[in-house]
Amino acid sequence: MKKSSLIVAVFLTTVCGAMCFAQDLSNNPAYKNGTDWLVNPVANPDAEATSEEEMKPYEESLQTNTGDTLVFKMIPIKGGEFTMGSDSGEKDETPAFKTTVAPFWMEEHEVTWQEYSLFALLYLANAHKSGAVKPENDRSEIADALAAPTAPYSIGVISYDKSNKEGFPASGMTRYAAQMYCKWLTATTGRYYRLPTEIEWEYACRCGTDTDFSFGADDSEIDDYAWYLGNSPDGYSKVMTKKPNQWGLYDMHGNVCEWVMDQYDKKAYKDFANGKIKTPFITPKKPLSVFGMFDEVSRGGSCAHEAKDCRSSKRIVSDKSWKEHDPQFPQSIWWMTEAPYVGFRVIRPLTPPTAEEAKLFEPDPAVWAKYKELNPR
């Protein structure tokens, strides 16, 4: 078959598939604002606070597909002022500028596969559907119905073959998928979770320092704090197996780089410094595309990065090579087939956003709806 004929055949197959599988998706919880689910949260006295002084560490519990309880810890991060960026760093880290951060809680470590797979691989929803596990509350009906990723063709490729091992960071997801997980977690708990902004992430990573690393001015102690290219021949390692930073956060340097909310803009710091940016992060300049999600920022470096790329101020930007061999057409909105070194962790702001503010942080449901039409798998 000629190349031109093949292209036409693929196009017609895609269009026909879209026509056959087209459906009304507007009732899916993906179209709801996460702030709608903050009424009557799952009881957790330690998670309650109305002021920074009342904030304390707390554990969030998730029901699992085996009927057990999975727990992760949230660390309170006090608000304050700090200097973002580095005048001695790379060009897109300059100029350094002063900014303020409101208080929030941040997950103690990266989201693990045990946490993420409950949502992303539909483990919990399927367990509820089959009757293997009884839902703990009415929230599960909403959370189980929320738009979720299609199963990856090869989870081993995007997880260093560690997705079925306990305590390893979830990896290989797109930022869009990470955002949808945050929405699922909000629906599940009644507490507002989201990805950090680039400013919030660096503030938490630095924890009051102004050096290249939270542990010092150079990388001489990096083996004590981070899994990076120099000590990670087999990919990432279990979370919390290195020292935490001064605020009790593990793996802020290395292991997996972590998605933040920001779209990449090499001149962003200049605009922040000049007061030109009125939002808390660099929002996408155009709607997310179902054909690829690139030029998005992740932070912290990873097991696949050199020590210098694990600095507090280093910005790591997604590009087409992260999805180069994606077998789906169009390319998946859920998985980065060549980026097993990217993951994320969640934060929870002390003051929940308004519905209008939340729109900045939540995944655009139109992207999922369009993708579902084009790729009915």
C-alpha positions in Angstrom: 0.0 0.0 0.0 1.3 3.5 -0.9 2.2 5.8 2.0 -0.5 8.3 1.0 -3.2 5.5 0.9 -2.1 4.3 4.3 -2.5 7.8 5.8 -6.0 8.1 4.3 -6.9 4.6 5.7 -5.7 5.5 9.1 -7.6 8.8 9.0 -10.8 7.2 7.9 -10.5 4.5 10.6 -10.0 7.2 13.2 -13.0 9.2 12.0 -15.2 6.2 11.8 -14.1 5.1 15.2 -14.9 8.6 16.6 -18.4 8.6 15.0 -19.1 5.1 16.3 -18.0 5.8 19.8 -19.1 9.4 20.1 -21.2 9.9 23.3 -22.4 12.5 25.7 -19.7 12.8 28.4 -20.9 16.0 30.0 -22.2 14.2 33.1 -18.8 12.8 34.0 -17.4 14.2 37.2 -14.5 15.5 35.1 -16.8 18.4 34.2 -17.5 19.3 37.8 -15.4 21.8 39.7 -13.4 20.1 42.5 -14.6 22.7 45.0 -18.1 21.1 44.7 -16.8 18.1 46.7 -15.4 20.0 49.7 -18.7 19.7 51.7 -18.6 17.1 54.5 -15.0 15.8 54.0 -14.0 12.4 55.2 -13.4 12.9 59.0 -9.7 13.6 59.8 -9.3 15.9 62.8 -5.6 16.3 62.2 -6.3 17.7 58.7 -8.5 20.5 60.1 -7.0 24.0 60.3 -8.3 27.5 59.9 -5.0 29.3 60.3 -1.3 28.6 59.8 -0.8 28.2 63.5 -3.3 25.3 63.6 -1.6 23.4 60.7 0.1 20.1 61.7 1.2 16.9 59.9 -1.6 14.6 59.1 -2.1 11.2 57.5 -4.5 10.7 54.6 -6.1 7.3 54.3 -7.2 5.6 51.1 -9.3 2.4 50.7 -7.5 -0.1 48.5 -8.8 -2.7 46.1 -7.9 -5.4 48.6 -10.0 -3.8 51.3 -7.0 -2.6 53.2 -6.1 1.0 54.0 -3.2 2.9 52.4 -1.8 5.9 54.3 0.4 8.8 53.2 1.5 11.8 55.1 1.1 15.5 54.5 3.6 18.0 55.9 2.6 21.5 56.8 4.6 24.2 54.9 4.4 27.7 56.5 4.0 30.6 54.2 6.6 33.2 53.7 8.9 35.2 51.4 11.8 33.8 49.5 14.0 34.4 46.5 13.0 32.3 43.5 15.5 31.3 40.8 19.3 31.7 40.7 21.3 34.5 39.1 24.2 32.0 38.9 22.1 29.4 37.3 20.9 28.8 33.7 19.3 31.6 31.7 15.8 30.5 32.3 16.4 30.6 36.1 17.2 34.3 36.0 16.7 36.9 37.2 16.2 35.7 40.8 13.2 37.5 42.3 11.5 37.8 45.6 8.0 36.4 46.0 5.6 35.3 48.7 4.0 31.9 49.2 0.8 31.1 51.1 0.8 28.1 53.5 0.1 24.6 52.3 0.6 21.0 53.0 2.8 18.9 50.8 3.0 15.2 50.5 6.0 13.8 52.4 7.2 11.9 49.3 6.3 11.4 45.7 3.0 9.7 44.9 3.7 6.0 44.8 2.4 3.4 42.4 0.2 2.0 45.3 -1.5 5.4 45.6 -1.7 6.2 41.9 -2.8 2.8 40.6 -6.0 3.0 42.7 -7.1 5.7 40.3 -5.0 5.4 37.1 -5.3 1.6 36.7 -8.9 1.6 38.0 -8.0 -0.8 40.7 -10.4 0.6 43.2 -13.2 1.4 40.8 -13.1 -2.2 39.4 -13.0 -3.6 43.0 -16.1 -1.6 43.8 -17.8 -2.6 40.5 -17.1 -6.4 41.0 -18.3 -6.3 44.6 -14.9 -7.5 45.9 -14.7 -4.4 48.1 -17.6 -2.4 49.6 -17.3 1.4 49.2 -16.6 3.1 52.5 -18.8 6.1 51.7 -21.0 7.8 49.1 -17.9 9.6 47.6 -16.8 6.5 45.8 -19.6 6.8 43.3 -18.2 10.1 42.1 -14.5 9.2 42.3 -15.0 5.8 40.5 -16.8 7.6 37.6 -14.2 10.2 37.1 -12.3 10.1 33.8 -9.3 7.9 34.2 -6.3 6.9 32.0 -6.5 4.2 29.4 -4.2 1.4 30.4 -0.6 1.9 29.2 0.5 -0.6 26.5 3.6 -1.4 28.6 3.7 -0.3 32.2 7.1 -1.9 32.6 8.6 0.6 30.2 7.4 3.6 32.1 8.1 2.2 35.6 11.5 0.6 35.3 9.5 -2.6 35.9 8.8 -1.5 39.5 5.1 -0.7 39.3 4.1 -3.8 41.2 6.7 -3.3 43.9 5.7 -1.5 47.1 7.1 2.0 47.8 8.3 3.1 44.4 7.2 6.4 42.9 4.5 6.4 40.2 6.0 7.5 36.9 5.5 8.0 33.2 2.3 9.9 33.5 1.5 13.2 31.7 0.9 16.3 33.7 -2.7 16.1 32.6 -3.0 12.6 34.2 -1.4 13.9 37.4 -3.9 16.7 37.5 -6.8 14.3 37.1 -5.4 12.2 40.0 -5.5 15.3 42.1 -9.1 15.8 41.2 -9.9 12.1 42.1 -8.1 12.6 45.4 -10.2 15.7 46.1 -13.4 13.8 45.3 -12.3 10.8 47.4 -11.4 12.9 50.5 -13.3 16.1 50.4 -10.0 18.1 50.8 -8.7 20.1 47.9 -5.6 18.6 46.4 -3.6 19.8 43.4 -0.2 20.0 41.8 2.2 22.7 43.2 3.0 25.7 41.2 6.7 26.1 40.2 7.1 28.8 42.9 5.5 26.6 45.6 7.7 23.6 44.7 10.9 25.6 44.8 10.0 27.2 48.1 9.4 23.8 49.6 12.6 22.4 48.1 14.8 25.2 49.4 13.2 25.2 52.9 14.8 28.5 53.8 18.1 28.0 52.0 19.6 30.1 49.1 22.2 27.6 47.9 22.1 25.3 44.9 20.8 22.4 47.0 18.8 22.4 50.2 21.8 20.6 51.9 24.5 23.0 50.7 26.2 25.1 48.1 27.6 22.1 46.1 26.8 18.5 45.4 29.4 17.0 47.7 26.6 15.5 50.0 24.2 14.6 47.2 24.5 10.8 47.8 23.0 11.3 51.2 19.9 13.1 49.9 19.2 12.0 46.3 18.9 9.2 43.8 20.5 10.6 40.6 22.3 9.3 37.5 25.5 8.8 39.5 24.0 6.3 41.9 21.0 4.9 40.1 22.0 2.2 37.6 18.6 0.5 37.8 16.3 3.5 37.6 14.5 5.1 40.5 14.5 3.8 44.1 12.0 3.4 46.9 10.8 6.7 48.3 12.1 7.9 51.7 15.3 5.9 51.5 17.5 9.1 51.5 17.6 11.9 54.0 14.8 14.4 54.0 15.3 18.2 53.7 15.0 20.5 56.7 11.2 20.6 56.4 10.8 16.8 56.4 10.2 16.3 52.6 11.9 13.4 51.0 13.3 13.1 47.4 12.9 16.7 46.5 16.3 16.3 44.8 16.4 13.3 42.4 14.5 10.0 42.2 11.7 11.2 39.8 11.4 14.8 38.6 8.0 16.2 39.6 5.3 17.9 37.6 4.3 21.4 38.5 1.5 23.5 37.1 3.6 25.8 35.0 3.8 25.9 31.2 7.4 26.6 30.3 8.4 30.2 29.4 12.1 31.0 29.4 11.4 34.6 30.1 8.9 33.9 32.9 11.2 35.1 35.8 11.7 38.4 34.1 7.9 38.8 33.8 7.4 37.7 37.4 10.0 40.2 38.6 8.4 43.0 36.7 4.9 42.2 38.0 3.6 41.3 34.6 2.2 37.9 35.6 -1.0 38.1 37.7 -1.6 34.4 38.0 0.3 32.2 40.5 1.9 30.2 37.7 2.4 30.3 34.0 -0.8 29.0 32.5 -0.9 27.3 29.1 -1.0 29.8 26.3 -3.3 27.7 24.2 -5.7 24.7 25.0 -3.9 21.5 25.7 -3.6 19.4 22.5 -4.7 15.8 22.2 -1.7 15.3 19.9 1.0 16.1 22.4 1.7 17.8 25.7 5.1 19.4 25.7 6.9 22.5 27.1 5.6 21.8 30.6 7.8 22.1 33.6 8.9 19.5 36.1 11.3 20.0 39.0 13.9 18.3 41.1 15.8 16.2 38.7 15.7 12.4 38.7 17.5 9.1 38.6 18.2 9.8 34.9 19.7 13.3 35.5 23.1 14.5 36.5 23.7 16.0 40.0 23.7 19.6 38.5 20.2 19.0 37.2 18.9 18.2 40.7 19.5 21.7 41.9 16.7 23.6 43.7 16.3 26.1 40.9 16.7 23.8 37.9 13.8 23.7 35.4 13.2 20.5 33.4 11.0 20.9 30.4 9.0 18.1 28.6 9.5 17.7 24.9 8.5 15.4 22.1 11.2 12.8 22.9 9.2 12.0 26.1 6.5 10.5 23.9 8.6 9.6 20.8 7.4 6.0 20.5 3.9 6.4 21.7 2.0 3.7 19.8 -1.4 5.4 20.1 -3.0 7.6 17.5 -3.4 10.3 18.5 -0.6 10.3 21.2 -1.9 9.6 24.6 -3.0 12.4 26.9 -2.2 10.1 29.8 1.3 8.6 29.4 4.8 9.7 28.6 6.2 6.5 27.0 9.9 7.6 27.2 9.8 9.4 30.5 9.9 6.8 33.3 11.8 9.3 35.4 8.9 11.8 35.7 6.4 11.7 38.6 4.7 14.1 41.0 3.6 14.8 44.5 0.4 16.6 45.7 -0.2 19.7 47.8 -3.2 21.0 49.7 -3.5 24.8 50.2 -4.6 25.9 53.6 -7.2 28.1 52.0 -9.2 26.2 49.4 -9.6 28.0 46.1 -12.8 29.5 44.9 -14.5 27.8 42.1 -13.1 30.4 39.6 -9.5 30.0 41.0 -9.8 26.2 40.8 -10.3 26.4 37.1 -6.7 27.4 36.8 -5.5 24.2 38.4 -7.9 21.5 37.1 -7.6 19.5 33.9 -9.6 20.7 30.9 -12.3 18.0 30.4 -12.7 19.0 26.8 -9.2 17.5 26.1 -10.3 14.1 27.6 -13.6 14.2 25.7 -11.9 14.9 22.4 -9.3 12.3 23.0 -11.9 9.7 23.9 -13.6 10.3 20.5 -10.4 10.0 18.6 -9.0 7.0 20.5 -11.9 4.8 21.7 -9.6 2.2 23.2 
